[in-house]
Amino acid sequence: MKLDDARNNKLAPRSGGRLLWFLLIPTVLITSAFVGVHARRQQSERLVATTKSLEAQPVSVIHAEKGEASSDLTLPGMIQAFSESPIYARVDGYVRTCTRISALT
């Protein structure tokens, strides 16, 4: 009898501690989940408010006007070939006619 009572006394406080941990851990997890959801909801509401405030920004509109005509165009740089090489005919013979391409366009 004494042996059974000693076992029960040892197990009783232990099971209470386990029960406490089994209740405490889920409570902490649920509380942290609610805090996380609440923080995310607040951040989402702030984002919506910021988006709505930036939605329609005022702009100033100007109309295009005709300016003075100018034919000068100066661009920086120069045009030069990387290398120069002579061009030779591929066949022997004479040129009958010479047509300028710039004259056709």
Contacts in CASP RR format, 6 or more apart in sequence:
PFRMAT RR
TARGET T0000
AUTHOR 0000-0000-0000
METHOD contacts of the structure
MODEL  1
MKLDDARNNKLAPRSGGRLLWFLLIPTVLITSAFVGVHARRQQSERLVAT
TKSLEAQPVSVIHAEKGEASSDLTLPGMIQAFSESPIYARVDGYVRTCTR
ISALT
END
